[in-house]
Amino acid sequence: MMATVGVFFHRSFKGKPWPIIGDKFRAFPEALNPLFKEGKAVLIEPKPAPEKLLLKVHTKEYLRDVKSRWYYQGALLSVGGCIEAAEKVWKGELTSALVFSVAAGHHAGRSYAWGGTYLSCFGPAVEHLLKLGASKIAVLDTDSHHGDGDREVFSGNSSILHVCFCSYDRVEEGGLKVDVNVGWRTTDDEYLRKVELEFIKRAYAFEPDFIFHFLGHDTCQGDYGDRGLTPDFYPRLVAAVKACADELCRGRYVIVTGGGSRVDVAEYVFTTAVKTLIKPRKTSRFKKPKPQVEELD
């Protein structure tokens, strides 16, 4: 069977007031039914993440505490979806994937969490990929807020390029851990330019085996992290990162849904994301740069 784009969604993700994001996935998975019927994407129900992988990232004490919360099962399924998507894309069973996530994401550190994300999605998935044979992994964060949990989890790990577009300007660990201040108000073109300069150029120097993307739409006009971006920004962003992944790592690109609570924006952003992922491979207009990562502008 030909590899296709995977969409990881659990029926329990709709109809509940998830922390911060609410019931923003109420239109799914039905909004993607035309793509499923055409065989261009496949719907996969995620399984709970194994505790042994969670314990590679979170402390026993923290897990014991978070297990008592009502949203824990949703978070567990979200992380499980990320792990399974990573494995299937790595093995070539899927070309790329979109993972729907509730109560899990970039604000979850080893022993703390906040902001509606209470388990790490990328931490366990990265651990799993490294065990499968990956050597270098890039993590892109375009949520409106700083991915402090992911940064703590990946701190000191030279196998991980982590670039977060937020309100800070920092370059650490020789250019492997980077924060980019996009400004409180920006435009689609200016934000994309920063992604090209600060993520895509760095990715070409780093040469990852795999790209993860925490795709928040809270940056959209009218959402709670509004940075002035229009809905049409998001498919352009996904297309740019996909072209980078196509050239650098055989298209190994997994998107995880991030922040934002507007139901209409969520439906548009994640439907167009899948439509973009199913398009034929494109070559990025960027060439591999000669400078080392830390020397990039």
C-alpha positions in Angstrom: 0.0 0.0 0.0 1.3 3.4 -1.0 2.3 5.6 1.9 0.0 8.6 2.6 -0.5 11.4 5.0 -1.6 10.3 8.5 -4.2 12.2 10.6 -4.2 11.2 14.3 -7.5 12.1 15.9 -9.5 10.5 18.8 -13.2 10.8 19.0 -12.9 11.9 22.7 -11.1 15.1 21.5 -14.4 16.8 20.6 -17.3 17.8 22.9 -15.1 18.7 25.9 -14.0 22.0 27.3 -10.3 21.3 27.1 -8.1 23.7 29.1 -7.3 27.0 27.2 -8.4 25.7 23.7 -11.9 24.7 24.6 -13.9 22.5 22.1 -12.1 23.9 19.0 -12.0 20.5 17.2 -15.7 20.2 17.0 -15.6 20.2 13.2 -13.2 17.2 13.1 -12.6 14.7 11.8 -15.6 15.2 9.5 -14.0 18.3 7.9 -11.3 16.0 6.4 -13.7 13.3 5.2 -13.3 14.3 1.5 -9.6 13.7 1.7 -10.1 10.4 3.5 -12.6 9.2 0.9 -10.2 10.1 -1.9 -7.5 8.1 -0.2 -5.2 11.1 0.0 -5.1 10.9 3.8 -5.8 8.2 6.4 -7.5 8.7 9.8 -5.8 6.9 12.6 -7.1 6.7 16.2 -4.2 7.2 18.6 -3.3 4.8 21.4 -2.3 6.0 24.9 1.4 6.8 25.3 3.4 4.1 27.1 4.4 5.2 30.6 8.0 4.1 30.1 8.4 6.8 27.4 6.7 9.4 29.6 9.2 8.6 32.3 12.1 9.4 30.0 10.8 13.0 30.0 8.7 13.5 33.2 9.5 12.8 36.8 7.6 10.0 38.6 6.2 12.6 41.1 4.9 14.8 38.4 3.2 11.9 36.5 1.6 10.7 39.7 0.1 14.1 40.2 -1.2 14.7 36.7 -2.8 11.3 36.4 -5.5 12.5 38.8 -6.6 15.4 36.5 -9.7 15.0 34.3 -7.8 15.9 31.1 -5.1 13.2 31.6 -6.5 10.6 29.2 -6.8 13.2 26.5 -3.2 14.3 27.0 -2.1 10.6 27.1 -3.8 10.0 23.7 -2.3 13.1 22.2 1.3 12.1 23.2 0.6 8.5 22.0 -0.5 9.9 18.6 2.7 11.9 18.3 4.9 8.9 19.1 3.0 6.7 16.6 3.1 9.3 13.9 6.8 9.8 14.3 7.4 6.0 14.1 5.2 5.5 11.0 6.7 8.5 9.2 10.3 7.4 10.1 9.6 3.9 8.8 8.0 5.2 5.6 4.5 3.9 6.4 3.3 7.5 6.2 4.7 10.4 4.2 4.0 12.9 6.9 1.3 13.5 9.6 -0.9 15.9 11.4 -1.5 15.0 15.1 -4.4 16.5 16.9 -3.5 17.3 20.5 -5.4 18.2 23.7 -4.0 19.0 27.1 -0.4 18.2 25.9 2.3 20.3 24.3 5.1 22.8 24.6 4.5 24.1 28.2 5.1 20.7 29.8 8.5 20.4 31.5 10.0 17.5 33.4 8.2 18.3 36.7 5.8 21.1 35.9 3.3 22.2 33.3 0.9 25.1 32.6 -1.0 26.8 29.8 -3.3 23.9 28.8 -0.4 21.5 28.0 0.3 19.0 30.8 2.3 16.3 29.1 5.2 16.7 26.6 4.4 15.6 23.1 7.8 16.0 21.5 9.9 14.8 24.4 8.7 11.1 24.3 8.5 11.1 20.5 12.1 12.4 20.2 13.3 9.7 22.6 11.5 7.1 20.5 13.0 8.3 17.2 16.5 8.4 18.6 16.0 4.7 19.6 14.8 3.9 16.1 18.0 5.4 14.6 17.5 9.1 14.1 20.5 11.2 15.0 19.4 14.8 14.5 15.9 16.2 15.0 14.6 19.7 14.4 11.7 21.1 16.4 9.9 24.2 15.2 7.5 26.1 17.4 5.2 28.7 15.9 2.7 29.0 18.7 2.3 32.6 20.1 3.9 31.7 23.4 7.4 30.5 24.4 7.8 26.7 24.4 9.4 26.7 27.8 8.6 23.1 28.6 10.1 21.8 25.4 13.2 24.0 25.9 13.8 22.5 29.3 13.3 19.0 28.0 15.8 19.5 25.1 18.3 21.7 26.9 21.8 20.4 26.5 20.9 17.9 23.8 23.0 18.5 20.8 20.9 16.2 18.7 18.0 18.7 18.8 17.6 22.0 17.0 14.8 23.8 18.8 13.6 27.1 17.3 10.7 29.0 18.9 9.0 32.0 17.5 7.7 34.0 20.4 8.6 37.2 22.3 12.2 36.5 23.2 15.5 37.0 21.3 18.0 34.3 22.4 20.6 32.1 20.8 22.0 29.4 23.0 24.0 26.2 22.7 25.9 27.3 19.6 22.7 28.1 17.7 20.9 24.9 18.5 18.4 26.5 20.9 16.9 29.7 19.5 14.1 32.1 20.4 12.9 34.6 17.8 11.0 37.7 18.8 8.3 38.1 16.1 6.9 41.3 17.7 3.5 41.8 19.3 2.1 42.8 15.8 3.5 41.5 12.6 2.5 40.6 9.1 2.3 37.3 7.2 5.2 38.2 5.0 7.4 39.4 7.8 6.8 36.3 10.0 7.5 34.0 7.0 10.7 35.9 6.3 11.8 35.2 9.9 11.0 31.5 9.6 13.1 31.4 6.5 16.0 33.1 8.1 15.9 31.7 11.6 14.5 28.2 11.1 14.9 27.1 7.5 18.5 28.4 7.1 19.5 26.8 10.4 17.8 23.5 9.4 19.9 23.4 6.2 23.1 23.8 8.3 21.9 21.3 10.9 20.7 18.7 8.4 18.0 17.0 10.5 16.6 13.5 9.9 13.1 14.6 11.0 11.1 17.8 11.6 8.5 18.3 14.3 6.3 21.4 14.2 4.1 22.7 17.0 1.6 24.7 14.9 -0.5 27.1 17.0 -3.1 29.4 15.5 -3.4 31.6 18.6 -1.3 34.1 16.6 -4.2 34.6 14.2 -6.2 37.8 14.2 -8.9 37.6 16.8 -7.5 34.7 18.7 -6.1 34.9 22.3 -2.4 35.3 21.2 -3.2 37.6 18.2 0.0 38.7 16.5 -1.8 40.1 13.5 -1.6 37.1 11.2 -4.3 36.2 8.7 -5.7 32.6 8.3 -4.0 32.4 4.9 -0.6 32.6 6.6 -0.8 29.1 8.0 -0.9 27.1 4.7 2.0 29.2 3.4 4.0 28.4 6.6 3.3 24.7 6.3 4.3 24.7 2.6 7.6 26.4 3.4 8.5 23.9 6.1 7.3 21.0 4.0 9.6 22.0 1.2 12.5 22.2 3.6 11.6 18.7 5.0 11.2 17.3 1.4 14.8 18.3 0.6 16.5 17.7 3.9 14.9 14.6 5.4 12.8 12.8 2.8 9.7 14.7 3.7 9.7 13.4 7.3 7.5 16.1 8.8 5.0 15.8 11.7 2.7 18.7 12.7 1.1 18.8 16.2 -1.8 21.1 16.8 -0.9 24.0 19.1 -2.7 26.9 20.8 -5.7 28.9 19.7 -9.3 28.6 20.5 -11.2 30.0 17.5 -13.2 27.1 16.1 -13.4 28.6 12.6 -9.7 29.2 12.4 -8.9 25.7 13.7 -11.0 24.2 11.0 -9.4 26.2 8.2 -5.8 25.9 9.5 -5.7 22.2 10.0 -7.8 21.3 6.9 -5.4 23.3 4.7 -2.4 21.8 6.6 -3.4 18.3 5.5 -4.2 19.6 1.9 -0.7 21.1 1.8 1.0 17.9 3.2 -0.6 15.7 0.4 0.8 17.9 -2.4 3.8 16.4 -4.4 7.3 17.1 -3.0 8.8 20.5 -3.8 12.4 21.7 -3.6 13.0 24.6 -1.2 14.5 27.7 -2.8 17.3 27.6 -0.2 20.7 26.2 -0.8 22.8 24.6 1.9 24.7 27.5 3.6 28.4 27.4 4.1 28.5 29.1 7.6 28.1 27.1 10.8 24.8 27.4 12.6 26.0 29.9 15.2 27.1 32.3 12.5 23.7 32.6 10.8 22.0 36.0 11.0 
